Amino acid sequence: MGRPPENVMERFSRKYIPVTESGCWLWTASCRAKGYGQFRVSRNPNEALHSAHRASWLLHRGPIPDGMNVCHSCDVTCCVNPDHLFLGTYTDNMQDASRKGRMNWKDGEKRNLPVGENHPQAKLQPDQVREIRSSSSSCSTLAKMYGVTNVTINRIKRRMIWRHLN
């Protein structure tokens, strides 16, 4: 990639705030579902978005070798401080998470995660899920009726979520 033009660095640096206590640079711009920031290095809208921490690595450290992940030593998903990032394989990242107690379950062990209406982000009740599964209405119609997304309806109908219900 070479040395990036100054305007890319300026654009990038306007999208995080440094936190003195932790040393993290917290991404304040667009984020994905799990808290990972996203940044387009080029202003070309056809270029793919990078995860902000990967963009930080590219801008501050250089290219990321094929097959390598950019991992967080601080475990803060929205941190883009290059001093808190390191390169590692998928396996390295999983072992790091395990060492830090973020994956403290054993092989074959089921995680005790809340399901269905017990999940903190649940918007539906079991009876509503049963109605959705038995309905012949379109996903978009059902999504509007129940205040959820088409994807959620589709996943319910395909039993990808709410699997514990008959």
Number of C-alpha atoms within 10 A of each C-alpha: 8 8 10 14 10 9 9 14 14 10 13 20 15 11 17 20 15 15 11 8 6 8 13 21 22 18 26 14 14 13 16 11 6 8 13 19 26 21 22 18 20 13 9 8 8 8 10 12 14 16 20 27 26 25 24 23 21 20 20 15 14 15 13 15 10 7 9 15 18 23 23 23 15 14 15 15 17 24 28 29 21 20 15 18 21 14 17 17 14 14 11 14 19 15 14 18 17 13 11 12 10 12 13 12 12 8 6 6 8 8 10 7 7 11 14 18 13 10 10 9 10 12 12 14 12 14 10 12 20 15 11 21 17 10 12 9 11 12 20 14 13 20 18 11 10 14 11 16 15 16 12 15 22 19 15 17 19 12 14 10 16 19 13 9 11 9
